[in-house]
């Protein structure tokens, strides 16, 4: 069962007075949404959600990490790709 992104992790580190994580939180929600629909998210996928290329460059790493943690907490992890290399 897929759940909507509640951004619980971002809520824990962001207060009403301090909104420095808010852009990354919005981007994390978009990443979760895209991942649930498409099975993964690339930086350019965020353009359809209104993020500029500059915003994506600035917030991608934090947002992707927040989204990964949130999806793990929701029990909604994307499947891991198969390794191209085998150990012998």
N, C-alpha and C positions, 0 to 999 in steps of 0.2 A: 504494500500500500504506500503510495507516494503522498507526502505531506507538503504543505506550503512552507516556505522559508519563514521561520519566526524570528530569525536573527538574534537568538538568545545570547550567543557569544558576544556579539557587538553590543547588545544592551548591557552586558556586564561591565564593559570597559568604557562606555560612553554615558556621560551625564547630560542633563539639560544645559548646564553651563559650558560643557566641553564637547563640542561636536566634531572634533578632529577626525574621528573614525567614521563619521556619517557617510561621506562619499564612498568609502570602501565598503561600508555596510550595504548601501543601495546597490553597488556593483555586485557584491556577494549574492544578494537576493536575485539579481538578474542572472548570474552565473548558475545558480541552483535551478532557476526556471528553465534556462536553456538546456542545461544538462538533463533535466527530467524529460524534456521534449525530444532532444536530439541524441542523448547518450553521451554528450561531451560539449565543451565550450571552448572556442578559440577566441583570442582577443578581438578579432574583427567582428565576431558575432554580436558584440556589445553595441555596435553602431546602431542596430535596429532598436535598441532600448534607449537611445538618445545620448549615449556617451560619446564624447569627442575623442579623436585619437590621442590627444594630449592627456585627457583624463585617464584613458586606458593605460597609457605608459606610466603615469604617475601612481595609479592605484591597483594595477593588475596583480602584483605579487601578494599584497595584503588581502585583497578581495578573494583571490583564488584560494589562499590559505584559510580564510574565514569560511568560505563556502565548503571547503573540504571537511572542516571540523563540524560545521552545521549538518552536512549530509551524513556524516558518520553518526552524529548524535540522533539524527532522524532515522537511522538504519537504512539509509537510501544512498548507498555508495555506487558509483558507476563501476562496471566490471573492469577488472584489470586486463590490459591487452596482453596477449600471449607474447612471450619472449621470442625475439628473432634468433637468439643464440641459445644453443644447448650446451650444457656442461657435459663433458665426457669423462 
